[in-house]
Amino acid sequence: MQRKIIETGDGSKTLFIAEMDEQYHSVNGAITESEFVYLNNGFRHNQSPNPIVLEIGFGTGLNALLTAIEAEKTHRKTTYITLEKFPVKPEEIQQLNYGSLISEQAEKIYSALHKKEWNLKSKISPYFDIIKLKTDLTQFYFNDIPAVDVIYFDAFGPDKQPEMWDEEIFRKLFSISNQNANLVTYSAKGEIRRRMERSGYISERLPGPPGKRQMLRATRPE
């Protein structure tokens, strides 16, 4: 798939796929959306002192960058597991400006995230380890990873990749979720919420990031 770099509303860049008419982040602000959906309502909301985060869709690595910065800032030891079937090319990563918009340290972290090898556990900082798995979510054997505390569900939209949002996927995610684990996603579709709840989660609609009225957060009950 051919991708092109576009600028979003907060000055940060993202990737656009013309064939799918889909971009990796909100056109209203890539950093703003990731910070709002995944950091504020996922990572910061969850109370696990040493969280294991599972990300569905590594993409540009923006969610991983923001989480690594937060983990280091709060001294919260974090293990970050991320799944991606089609890694973004190095030359595309070089054109994205997330690190430069945040700090010099963020630039170093962002570079390190993308230089680490796939399918190996790597240390980014004293408080952040990452495992990048090049795999197909629909074929992934979830028992190969530890139970998780936070799930970033950041696949392309249900209308673009319906197989990624299948109820069986949510059942598998529920099975590896610790008690009080949280799953967050930008989608607020009613059918997605019902699939989460049929899988065992308690779900809630929350106010969405700029340009989006609502988002979803699901919790595995005690």
PyMOL commands that set and color helices and strands:
alter all, ss='L'
color gray80, all
select helices_A, chain A and resi 30-43+62-74+90-93+98-102+104-115+137-139+142-144+162-165+167-175+190-198
alter helices_A, ss='H'
color red, helices_A
select strands_A, chain A and resi 3-7+13-17+22-23+52-56+78-84+121-125+128-134+148-153+177-185+202-207+214-219
alter strands_A, ss='S'
color yellow, strands_A
deselect
rebuild
show_as cartoon
